[in-house]
């Protein structure tokens, strides 16, 4: 659940974009520099309580296409900077949108966007994409039935590639630890810590993907069993009806 911003800046940001979504989206796309775009995204993030009002539909209608364009056409960043901050905040806003019927028309594009970024963007943004994908599959399951298999295939690729990834990261760590005397020890330690952090991130992401796969498989099995039960009931009902008719006919003949 999201809380309304308590600060005056948050309230002013909310007033700034309410009933003016189209103009705000235009400004977002035509920002003269990254700093200006970052400020606009911060205003939207600070006024996120709007999505819990009747204005949610207008918010999505005008601002989601702008978000989609910036994230899909922009270049993924692998170092800190204004552009990475903008991309990260845009994804955070998407992650905080209520998963209700108002969002449903935008779900296919949002899922497609997150699947793309999951494979191309940096670790921090990919984790947010995972959260969005999980929420969409959980709340819009029938609509996204066809999209489950591509996601499972992606998980399988990650799972198969994990040993090589971990081996590469540990190799980086060992190389840093065994570096020549020309590198100060503090720099060696820093390189080793970074390598260890990457290993832990890869393992954590792998665990998330494995859990998501198992959950999706269990849900698919449950739906298949439910469908079989419904089919069995449907087949049994005509038979029971025929038996009842036969019994009535026999009683009438007596």
N, C-alpha and C positions, 0 to 999 in steps of 0.2 A: 504494500500500500504506500501511496505517496502522500506526503504532507505538503500543504501550501507553504510557500516561503514566508518566513516571519519578518524578513528584513524589508525596509522601505524599497530597496533596489529591486527585490523580487516582485513586490506589488506593482511598482512602476513598469517593470518589464512585462508583467501580465497585461496591464492596461495598454501597453505599446502595441502588442500584436493582436489583441482581441478585436475581432471584426475587421481586421486589416491583414488577413493571412496572405492574400494574393500579392499585395505590395511587399510584404516581408519576404515572401519567396523570391520575388524579383530582385530585391536588394541582396538576398543571400547569393543568388546565382551571378549577379553582376558586381559583386564587391570588388573594389579597386585593389585590395591587397588582402593578405591572409589575416592580418591583425583585425581589419574591419569585419571579415567573415567570422573570425573567432568570436568577436564581440556579439554579432548577431545570433550565433548559435548559443552563446552563453545566455542571452536574453530568453531564447526559447526554452532552454533547460531550466532557467529560474522560474519560468511561468508554466511549468509542466502540468500544474493543477488544472489547466484549461481542458485537458483531455478527459477530465472527469465531469465535464459539463455538457450541455447541449451543443456546444461549439466543436465537439470532437470531430464530427463529420466534416465541417468546413476546414478544420485544422489539417485533416488527412488529405482532403481534396486538393488543397493548394500546396501544402508543405511536403507531403510525402514524395511527389514527383521531383521536387528540388533535392530532397535528401538522396533519392535514388540516383539522380544524375551526378551529384557530387561524389558519391561513393563508388559508383560503377565506372565513371569516366576518369576519376582522379587516380593518382599514382600512389600505391601503397608505400608507406614510410617505415623504415627499419631503424630509425633513430629519433630521438626526441626533437620536437620542433613545433612550430605553429600549425603546420599542415597535419601532422599526426594528432595534435590536440583536437583539431576540428573534426577529423574523421572519427576519433574516439568518442567525442561528445555526441556526434550525430548518431552513432550506434547506441550509445547509452540512452538517448531519447527514444529510439526505436524499441529498445529493450524494456522501457518503462511504459509503453503504450498498453492500455487495457485490451485484453484479448476477448473482445465481444463482437456482436453482430455488426457494429459500425466498422470494425476493422476488416471484416470478412472479404469485401471486394478487393482489398489491397494485399491479401495474404499470399497469393501466388507470386506476385512480384517481389514481395519481401523475402519469401523463402528462396526464390531464385537468386536474389542479391546476396543473401547470407551464405548460400552454398558456394557462390563464386568467391566471395571474400574469404571463406573458410580455407580455400586452397591457395589464395594469392596474398592475403594480407599478413601482417605481423602477428605474433603470438597473443599479445594483449587484445587486439581487435578480434582475432579468431575466437577467443574464449567468449566474448560477448555474442558473437554470431552463433556459437553453440547454444548459448542460453536462449536466444531468440528462436532457433530451430526447434529446440526441445519444447518450448512453450507453444509454438505454432502447431506442432504435431499433437501435443496433448489436448489443445483446445479446439482444433479444427480437423480432427482425425478423419472423418468420412471424406471431407473435401480434398485432403492431401494423401489419400490412399495410394495414388500412383507415384507419389514422390518418396515413399518409404524406401523402395528398392535402391534408387540412386544414392540415398544417404547411407544405406547399409554397405553399398559397394565402396563408398568413400571410406567408411570406417574400416572395411576390410583392407583397403590399401594402406591405411595408417598402421593397422595392426601388423601387416606383413613387413612394412618398412621400419618398424620400431627397432629391431635388433641392430640394423645398420646405423640408424640414427644414434642410438645409445653408444654403440662402439665408436662412432666418429667423435662424439662428445667426450667420452672417456679418453680417447686418443689425444684430443686437444688438451685435456687436463694433464695427462702424463707428459706431453710435450712442454707445457708451461712449467711443470714441476722440475723437469730435467734440463731446463734451459741453461745456457752457458753462464759463466760468472759475470759476463758483461752486463747482464740484466739485474737490476737491484732486486733484492729478495721481496720487497714490498710489491713490486710489479709482478713477480712470479706468483705471489699469494693472490693478488687481485685477479690475475688470469685464471688461476685454478678455481677461485671462488665463482667466477663467471661461468666457467665450464660446468662446475657442479650445479649451479643454479639452472643452467640449460637442461641438464640431465633430469633434474627434479621436475622442471616444467614439462618436459616430454613425457615423463612417466605419469604425471598427474593428468595430462591431456589424454594419454592413452587409456587411463583408468576411466575417465569420463566417457570416452567413446565406447569402451567395452560395456560399461553399464547401460549406456543408451541402446546399444545393439541388443543386449539381453532383454531389456525392457520392451523394445520394439518387437522382438521375436515372441515374447510372452503374450503381448497384446494381439499379435497376428494369430497365434495359436488359439487364444481365447475367442477371438472373432470367428475363426474357422469352426470351433466346437459349437459355438452358439448358432452358426448357420446350419450345421448338421442337425442340431436339435430341432430347429425350426422346420427343417425339411422333413424330419421324421414325424413331427407332429402333424404337418400338413398331409403327409401320406397316410397317417393313421386315421385322420378324421373322416375321409370318405369311406374307409373300411368300416368304421364304427357306425356311420350313417346307414350303410347297406345292411349291416347286421340288424340294426334297429328296425329297418323297414321289413326285413325278412321275418323278424319276430312278430311284428304287427300283422303281416300277411298270414302267418301261421295261426295266430289267435283269431283272426277274422274267419279263417276257413273252418275253425272248430265251431 
